[in-house]
Amino acid sequence: MIDALTDSIVRIHDLGGPVVLVLLGLSVIALTVIAYKLWQFSAAGVGRHKALRSAVTAWDQGDMDRARSDIAKSRSYLCPVVAAAFDGNADYDRLAAEAETRFAGLERGFRLLDTIAQLAPLLGLFGTVLGMISAFQALQDAGTQVDPSVLAGGIWVALLTTAVGLAVAMPVASILSWFEARMDAERVLAERALRTTLSPARAQTVPTHA
C-alpha cells in the first residue's frame, strides 16, 4: 500500500511538478478542517435553536415557568448565556462577550480556510509560470529542430497547475462563505435573544388606570 502511494506521488510530481503536490496537500488540510467544522457545528447545535427560541418567546410573554422548561430542553451552545439572563444577569455587555467567546470557538479555522482559498490560485499560477519558462527553455534548446508536440505537451502540463489551484480554491471559498453566513445568522439570533430576555415586552407594558 505504501509503495502504491509512493508511486502515485511520483506520478503526480512528474505530471504537474512540486506545485501540484503542494496544492494537493492544501486540499487535504482544507478537507480535514471542513469535516471538523461540520462536526463541531452539528455537536454545538448551530442552526437548531427551536427550544431556545420558544424559551425566549415564553419569557417575553411573561411565562417564566415555560421559559425555564424550554431552556432546559435545548441543546444549543447559547443556552448557558440565555439561562444566565433568565437568572437575573442583566449586564448585556458581559452576556454578549460570553456569546462572542462561543462564536470565536466555532469560527476557529476560518482564517486557515480563507488563506487556502486565496493561496491556491496563486500557487497554481506560479506553477504555470514555472512550467511555461521550462517549456520555452526546451524550445530554445531545440533550436531549429522544434517538435510542436513537445511544446504543446509542456504548455498543457504547465496549465494543469492553474486548473488544480482553481479546483482547490473554488469549493473551499464556497464552503467558507456558507460557514460565515451561518455564523452571521447565529449572531443575529443571540443578540435578539439577549435583548428580548433583558427587555421583555411584558416589562414595557404601561398599566392603564380607570
N, C-alpha and C positions, 0 to 999 in steps of 0.2 A: 504493500500500500504506500509506504514511504517512497519507494522507487518510482511508482506511478505518479505520485505528487511531484517528485523532483523532476521527472520528465516533462510534466505539464508546465512547470515553472520555466524550464529551459526553453520549451517551445514558445511560450508566451514572450519570453525575453528575446528570442531570435526573431519573432514576428514583429513585435512593437517596441522592443528595447526596454531599458530600465524604467522609463516614464510610465509605461503601461503597468508594470509591476507595482509601482508606487500608487497608481490610480486604483488598481485592484485592492491594494492594502487599505486605502482610504475607504473604498466601498465596503469592505469587511467591517471596519471600525464604525462606519455610519449605520450599517445594518444592525450591529450589536447595540449601539446607543438607541436606535429607533425601537428595537424589540424591548429593551429595558424600559424606555419611556412608556410604551404601550402597556406593559405590565404594571408599571408604577401608577399610571393614570387609572387603570382598572382597579387596582388594590385600594387607591385613595377614594374611589367613587367619584371621580371627575365626571361631571355631567349628569350624575344621578343624585339629585337633591330633592326628590319628591317629598320625603318625610320632613326634611329641613324647611322647605317652602311651606308645608302645611303647618308646621310648628310656628313659624313666623307669622303666618296669617292668623292663626288662633290667638297668638299673643297680641296682635294688632287689634283684634276684636274683643279682647278682654277675657278670653277663655284660657286662663293660665294653666289649669289642670290639663287640658287637652294639649296645650303647647308643650308642657313638660313631658307628657306621654309620647308625643310625636318625636320630640328631640331625642328621647331615649331609644327610639326605634331606628333612627337614622344612622347610617354608616359613613356619612360624609366626613371628610377630613376637617371641614369647617365647624362641625358640631361643638368641639370644646370652646371655640370662640363665641359662638352664639349662646351656648349654655352659660358662659361667663356673664354675658349681657343679661340673661334671664335672672342670674343670681345677684344682680344689683351692681355689677361693674359698669358704671355709666361713663367711663373715660373712653370716648370714641377713638382718640389717637392711639391709646395703648392697645385697644382691641384691633384697630386697623393694622398696627405694626405687627401684632401676633398673626393676623391673617396673611400679611405680606411675607412673613417668615415661612409660612407654609407654601405660599406661591413660589418663593425662591427655591425651595426644595424640589418642587415639581418642574421648575424651569432649568434646573441644573442639567447641563449637557446641550442646551440650545445653542450656546456660543460655539461649541465644537461642531455641531451640525452646520451652523452658518459659515464657519471657516471652511469646512469641506465643500460646501456648495459654491463658495466663491473661489476657492483654490483649484478645484478640479478642472474647470475650463482653462484656467491659466496654465496649469501643468500640461494639459492636452495641447494647447497652442505652443508651449515651449518644446514639447516633443516633436511637433510638426516642423517647427523651425529647424531643430537639430536634424531631423530627417531630410528636409529639403537641402540643407547645407551638405549633408553626406551624399545625396543624390547628384547634386551639381558638381561636387568634387569628383565623383565617379565619371560624370560626363566629361569633365576636363581631362581626367587621366586617360580616357578612351581616345581623345584626340579626334582624328577623322574617322576612326573605326567605331562609330556610335551605333549602338543597338537600341532602337526606340523602346523595345520591350523592357530592357533593363532600367531605363529612365522611368518608364511608366510604373514599373513594379516598385521602384524606390519611392515614387510620389505617393502611391496609394498606401504604402506602408507608413509613410510619414503622416498622411491624413488620418490614419487609423487612431493615432493618439488623441486627436481633436474629437473624433467621434466617441471614443471611450470617455474622455473628460466630460463631454456633454451628457453622455448616458449616466454618468455618476451624479453630476450636478443637478440635473432637472428633477428627478424623483426626490432627492434629498431636499431641495428647495421647496418643492410642493408639500412634502410631509411636514417640514418645519413650519411653513405657513399655516398648515392646519393645526399644529400644536399651539402656535401663538394665538390663533383665533379662539381656540378653546380656553386658553388662559385669560384672554380678554373678557370672555363671557363669564368666567369664574370671578374675576374682579368685580364686574358689574353686579353679579349675584351677591357677593359678600358685602359690598357697600350698601346695597338695598336692604339686605337682611339686618345689618347693624343699625342703619339709620331708622328702619321701621321698628326694631326692637327698642331702641333708646328713645324714640319719639313716636309712640304708638298713637293711632288715630283716636282711641278712647280718651287719651290724656289731653287731646286738643279740643274735645267736645265742650262747648260752653253751656253750662246748665241754664235752663230758662226758668224764670220765676213768675209765678202767677201775679 
